[in-house]
Amino acid sequence: MVRIDARGMRCPWPAMRLARVLRDGARTVEILADDPQASTELAAAAEAADATIKIILDETYRTYVVTCR
């Protein structure tokens, strides 16, 4: 599993980092992000790569788990 710490990054940077690791062959990616737009941007990047996305909420950050089909 690849982990991306995108806290403090504003979109589109978290989605661009996700797209890069998926292109490089990662099958499962965990992303920690705090940008309010990250949900939309990461979902679009996952869909473009034919992957699923799961959002795990905590008190401060969201964790996104993207898995290739």
C-alpha positions in Angstrom: 0.0 0.0 0.0 1.2 3.5 -0.9 0.5 6.3 1.6 0.3 9.9 0.6 0.3 12.7 3.2 -1.5 15.6 1.5 -2.3 17.6 4.5 -1.8 21.3 3.8 -1.9 20.7 0.0 -4.7 22.4 -1.9 -6.4 20.9 -4.8 -5.6 19.8 -7.4 -2.3 18.6 -5.8 -3.7 15.6 -3.8 -5.5 14.3 -6.9 -2.4 14.8 -9.0 -0.3 12.8 -6.6 -2.9 10.1 -6.5 -3.0 9.9 -10.3 0.8 9.6 -10.5 1.0 6.7 -8.1 -1.9 4.9 -9.8 -0.1 5.4 -13.2 3.1 4.0 -11.6 1.2 0.8 -10.8 0.0 1.2 -7.2 -3.0 -1.0 -6.5 -4.0 0.5 -3.1 -3.4 4.0 -2.0 -4.2 5.7 1.4 -4.4 9.5 1.3 -4.5 11.8 4.3 -6.0 15.2 3.2 -7.6 18.2 4.8 -8.6 20.3 1.7 -12.5 20.5 1.6 -12.4 19.9 -2.2 -10.3 16.8 -1.9 -13.3 14.5 -1.8 -14.5 15.6 -5.2 -11.1 15.8 -6.8 -9.9 12.4 -5.5 -13.2 10.7 -6.5 -12.7 12.0 -10.1 -9.1 10.8 -10.2 -10.1 7.3 -8.8 -13.0 7.1 -11.4 -10.6 8.0 -14.2 -8.3 5.1 -13.1 -11.3 2.7 -12.8 -10.7 2.5 -9.0 -13.0 2.6 -6.0 -12.7 5.2 -3.2 -13.6 4.8 0.5 -13.6 7.8 2.8 -12.8 7.4 6.5 -13.6 10.5 8.6 -12.0 11.4 11.9 -12.2 14.6 13.9 -9.6 16.6 12.0 -8.7 14.9 8.7 -10.2 12.6 6.1 -8.5 9.5 5.0 -9.2 8.2 1.5 -8.5 4.6 0.5 -8.3 4.1 -3.2 -8.3 0.5 -4.6 -7.9 -0.5 -8.2 -10.4 -2.9 -9.5 
